[in-house]
Amino acid sequence: MARRRTGPTDVVRAIVHDRDGGACVRCGTGEDLTIHHRVNRGMGGAREAWINQAHNLLLVCTRCNGWFEDNPRESYAAGWKVRRPQIPSEVEVLYPDGSHYVLTADGVRSVMVGAGR
């Protein structure tokens, strides 16, 4: 029996890769990249449809992906991780260029202006 795929589709992966410029959103490297869920999928995979949409996903290197788990306070503060019940599209994300962005489910990245901070 084939394993049930619980991650994002290839189309969503491509959207995230393009949105994030083919580089890790924390350190900027283009090597050993993977898809990171800002809100954890939880046991058994995705229950909510939005869990595998672009606003909940970041392109990161495997080293930074591990760093997020080892440094939760900094990861939540930068928006690389998001706590339930927050919605990922409402939590800004710090990118390597020092800008904070809001991400949408359709793969758009918008700069936060003023009032957000």
C-alpha positions as CSV (number, residue, x, y, z in Angstrom):
1,M,0.0,0.0,0.0
2,A,1.3,3.4,-0.9
3,R,2.0,6.0,1.8
4,R,-0.5,8.8,2.0
5,R,1.3,12.1,1.0
6,T,0.7,14.7,3.7
7,G,2.9,17.5,2.5
8,P,2.4,20.3,0.0
9,T,1.8,19.6,-3.6
10,D,4.6,20.0,-6.2
11,V,2.8,23.1,-7.5
12,V,2.8,24.7,-4.0
13,R,6.4,23.7,-3.5
14,A,7.3,25.5,-6.7
15,I,5.4,28.6,-5.6
16,V,7.3,28.7,-2.3
17,H,10.6,28.1,-4.0
18,D,9.9,31.0,-6.4
19,R,8.6,33.3,-3.7
20,D,11.6,32.8,-1.5
21,G,14.1,33.2,-4.4
22,G,15.5,29.7,-4.2
23,A,17.2,30.5,-0.9
24,C,16.8,29.9,2.8
25,V,14.7,32.6,4.4
26,R,16.9,32.7,7.5
27,C,20.5,32.5,6.2
28,G,20.2,33.0,2.5
29,T,22.0,29.9,1.3
30,G,20.8,28.0,-1.8
31,E,22.0,24.6,-0.6
32,D,20.3,21.7,1.1
33,L,16.9,23.3,0.9
34,T,13.6,21.9,2.3
35,I,10.1,23.1,2.9
36,H,9.4,24.2,6.5
37,H,5.9,24.4,8.0
38,R,5.5,27.6,10.2
39,V,2.6,26.0,12.1
40,N,3.5,22.4,12.7
41,R,1.5,19.8,10.9
42,G,1.0,17.8,14.1
43,M,0.8,14.0,14.5
44,G,-0.7,12.2,11.6
45,G,-0.3,14.9,9.0
46,A,-2.5,17.7,7.9
47,R,-6.0,18.1,9.1
48,E,-6.5,21.7,8.1
49,A,-6.5,22.5,4.4
50,W,-4.3,25.6,4.9
51,I,-1.5,23.7,6.6
52,N,0.2,23.0,3.2
53,Q,-0.6,26.4,1.6
54,A,2.2,28.9,0.8
55,H,1.5,31.2,3.7
56,N,2.4,28.5,6.1
57,L,5.5,27.3,4.2
58,L,9.0,28.7,4.0
59,L,12.0,27.6,1.9
60,V,14.8,26.9,4.4
61,C,18.1,25.0,4.5
62,T,18.2,21.8,6.6
63,R,20.6,23.5,9.1
64,C,18.2,26.4,9.8
65,N,15.3,24.0,9.9
66,G,17.0,22.3,12.9
67,W,17.9,25.7,14.3
68,F,14.2,26.7,14.5
69,E,13.6,23.7,16.7
70,D,16.6,24.4,19.0
71,N,15.7,28.2,19.2
72,P,11.9,28.4,19.5
73,R,11.8,31.9,21.1
74,E,13.8,33.5,18.3
75,S,11.9,31.5,15.7
76,Y,8.5,32.6,16.9
77,A,9.7,36.2,17.2
78,A,10.9,36.3,13.6
79,G,7.7,34.5,12.3
80,W,9.6,31.5,11.1
81,K,7.4,29.5,13.4
82,V,3.8,30.4,14.3
83,R,1.8,29.2,17.3
84,R,-1.7,28.0,17.1
85,P,-4.3,29.5,17.0
86,Q,-2.6,32.3,15.1
87,I,-3.1,32.2,11.3
88,P,0.2,32.3,9.3
89,S,-1.0,35.0,6.9
90,E,-1.4,37.4,9.9
91,V,2.1,36.8,11.2
92,E,5.0,38.7,9.5
93,V,8.2,36.9,8.6
94,L,11.7,38.2,8.8
95,Y,13.8,37.6,5.6
96,P,17.6,37.8,5.2
97,D,17.4,41.3,3.7
98,G,16.1,42.5,7.0
99,S,12.5,43.1,5.7
100,H,9.4,41.8,7.3
101,Y,6.8,40.3,4.9
102,V,3.3,39.0,5.1
103,L,2.7,35.9,3.1
104,T,-0.5,34.9,1.4
105,A,-1.9,31.4,0.5
106,D,-1.5,32.1,-3.2
107,G,2.3,32.7,-2.8
108,V,2.4,36.5,-2.7
109,R,5.0,38.2,-0.3
110,S,4.1,41.8,0.8
111,V,6.2,44.2,2.8
112,M,4.8,45.2,6.1
113,V,4.3,48.9,6.3
114,G,4.4,50.9,9.5
115,A,1.5,49.9,11.8
116,G,2.4,46.2,11.9
117,R,5.3,46.8,14.4
